[in-house]
Amino acid sequence: MMGSLSTLEILEAEREIRQTYFRFFQLADRGDYARLGVECFAADADIEYTIMPGPPQRFAGRDAFTSFMLAGTGPAVEGGPAVAHVAGMSSISWDGELPHLSGYATVWHWAATRTPGGFHRPADWTTIGRVEDDYALIDGRWLITRRRVSPAAGLVATGTAPGFGRPTPS
């Protein structure tokens, strides 16, 4: 099933794969997209998101994904836009020596985290995504070679679709 990998090697690989999976969310939540690309994706990664409104977002390689993410950011602003990923269930299966991770992530999105008066405000919208990742061992690190993110069921779990916001008291 797993070719020449021993049970211990499989356990070590799965631990490292999960670390890469969770690292992606940590770096995304901090807006550290330059590191996210290098630390989580293979250079030639095939990445596709169909969870956002509009056409699928496809990226040929980590540099294309990183450039897209960096283009959508501005200088850090206290109380500005933010996301928070909460990883749910995940499992890893193997096809020979190639692992595949299937998992869920709940993502909270804020257009602004604070009101004009400085108070915390609720998220504008939340989605639950299904994540399908393929991994490969590259230069001693398990990196994502293929990622597909799609809605688990429906598009927006709560709140309003992006761009509409939610009124909150000042």
C-alpha positions in Angstrom: 0.0 0.0 0.0 2.6 2.6 1.0 5.5 1.1 -1.0 8.8 1.2 0.8 7.6 3.4 3.7 7.7 1.8 7.2 5.0 2.3 9.7 7.1 4.8 11.6 7.9 6.7 8.4 4.2 6.9 7.6 3.4 8.2 11.0 6.1 10.8 10.8 5.0 11.9 7.3 1.4 12.2 8.4 2.4 14.4 11.3 4.5 16.6 9.0 1.6 16.8 6.5 -0.8 17.9 9.2 1.7 20.5 10.3 1.9 21.9 6.8 -1.9 21.9 6.6 -2.3 23.8 9.9 0.7 26.1 9.1 -1.2 27.3 6.0 -4.1 28.5 8.2 -1.8 30.1 10.7 0.1 32.1 8.0 -3.1 33.0 6.2 -4.7 34.3 9.4 -1.6 36.5 10.0 -1.6 37.7 6.4 2.0 36.3 5.9 1.4 35.3 2.3 5.0 35.3 1.2 5.9 32.7 3.8 2.7 30.8 3.2 3.6 30.1 -0.4 7.2 28.9 0.3 6.4 27.0 3.4 3.2 25.2 2.3 3.2 24.8 -1.5 5.4 23.1 -4.1 6.8 25.5 -6.7 4.5 24.0 -9.4 1.5 23.5 -7.2 -1.9 23.3 -8.9 -4.4 25.4 -6.8 -8.1 26.0 -7.3 -10.7 27.6 -5.1 -14.4 27.4 -6.0 -15.7 28.6 -2.6 -15.8 32.3 -3.4 -18.6 33.9 -5.5 -17.8 34.2 -9.1 -15.7 32.0 -11.4 -13.2 29.5 -9.9 -9.9 31.0 -8.8 -7.1 28.9 -10.4 -3.4 29.3 -9.9 -0.6 27.6 -11.7 2.2 27.5 -9.2 2.8 28.9 -5.7 4.2 32.2 -7.1 0.9 32.9 -8.9 -1.1 32.2 -5.7 1.3 34.2 -3.5 1.1 37.2 -6.0 -2.7 37.1 -5.9 -2.8 37.0 -2.2 -0.2 39.8 -1.8 -2.1 42.0 -4.3 -5.2 41.9 -2.1 -3.4 43.2 0.9 -2.5 46.7 2.0 -0.6 48.0 5.0 -1.7 46.5 8.3 -4.4 48.6 9.9 -5.6 48.2 13.4 -9.2 46.8 13.2 -8.9 46.3 9.5 -9.8 43.2 7.4 -9.1 39.8 8.8 -9.8 36.1 8.5 -9.7 33.3 11.0 -9.5 29.6 9.9 -10.7 26.8 12.2 -9.6 23.4 10.9 -12.1 20.6 11.3 -11.9 16.9 10.7 -9.2 15.7 8.3 -7.9 12.3 7.2 -4.9 11.2 5.2 -5.0 8.4 2.6 -2.2 7.0 0.6 -1.8 6.0 -3.1 1.5 4.3 -3.1 3.9 6.8 -1.5 1.7 9.8 -2.4 -0.5 11.1 0.5 -3.9 12.9 0.1 -5.5 14.9 2.8 -9.2 15.5 2.9 -10.5 18.0 5.5 -12.8 20.8 6.4 -12.2 24.4 7.4 -14.5 27.0 8.8 -13.4 30.5 7.8 -14.6 33.7 9.5 -14.2 36.9 7.5 -14.2 40.5 8.7 -14.3 43.5 6.5 -13.2 45.3 9.7 -12.7 43.8 13.1 -13.6 46.9 15.0 -16.3 49.5 14.9 -15.4 53.2 14.4 -15.7 53.5 18.2 -13.0 50.8 18.7 -15.3 48.0 19.8 -14.9 44.4 18.5 -17.6 43.5 15.9 -18.9 40.2 14.6 -17.7 38.6 11.5 -19.3 39.7 8.3 -19.6 36.1 6.8 -18.5 32.6 7.4 -17.9 29.7 5.1 -17.3 26.0 5.6 -15.0 24.6 3.0 -13.9 21.1 2.0 -10.1 21.0 1.4 -8.6 18.3 -0.8 -4.7 18.4 -0.8 -2.1 16.2 -2.5 1.4 16.2 -0.9 4.9 15.3 -2.0 8.2 15.1 -0.1 10.3 17.9 -1.7 13.7 18.7 -0.3 12.9 17.1 3.0 9.5 18.8 3.5 5.9 17.6 2.8 4.4 20.3 0.5 1.1 20.7 -1.1 1.3 19.9 -4.8 -2.4 20.1 -5.6 -5.2 21.9 -3.6 -8.9 22.1 -4.2 -11.2 24.1 -1.9 -14.9 23.9 -2.5 -18.0 24.7 -0.4 -18.9 21.8 2.0 -22.6 22.6 1.4 -23.8 25.9 0.0 -21.7 29.0 -0.2 -22.1 31.2 2.9 -22.9 29.6 6.2 -23.9 32.7 7.9 -23.8 36.5 7.4 -24.0 38.0 3.9 -21.9 37.4 0.8 -18.7 39.3 0.5 -19.1 43.0 -0.3 -22.4 43.5 1.4 -21.2 43.7 5.1 -23.3 43.7 8.2 -24.4 46.8 10.0 -23.1 47.1 13.5 -23.5 49.8 16.2 -20.7 52.3 16.4 
